[in-house]
Amino acid sequence: MIGRLNHVAIAVPDLEAAARQYREALGARVGTPQDEPDHGVTVIFIELPNTKIELLYPLGENSPIKGFLDKNPAGGIHHMCYEVEDILAARDRLVATGARVLGGGEPKIGAHGKPVLFLHPKDFQGCLIELEQV
């Protein structure tokens, strides 16, 4: 069901400093910041040959990333995103196996303009999982 790894998301306390570190220290191709108000984040994508890194920074006081950074002030890995061909079929299959889909189970449009869902970390070895339809 799942396809390739789309990205690993890292919550960061300073978005520009993190982007600069990837650009200058690691020589990575770094995108521009984009606000995602529906998800309460500002993101920057780091392009790698085989996947992407998504830097996450809180957008607004109700951002889920703010809560994550309150618990992890230095930042850290927030979630992993896997590609799926049919997000509704993937959701239905996961729910049938007992997995919990966050946010009421209806896909939202993610940072790449495609439908996404998040799966409860307690159902996946403590890792928040994002599914993105490709």
Secondary structure, DSSP 8 states (H G I E B T S, - for coil): ---SEEEEEEE-S-HHHHHHIIIIIS--EE---EEETTTTEEEEEEE-SS-EEEEEEE-STT-HHHHHHHH-TT-EEEEEEEEES-HHHHHHHHHHTT--BSGGG--EE-TTSSEEEEE-GGGTTT-EEEEEE-
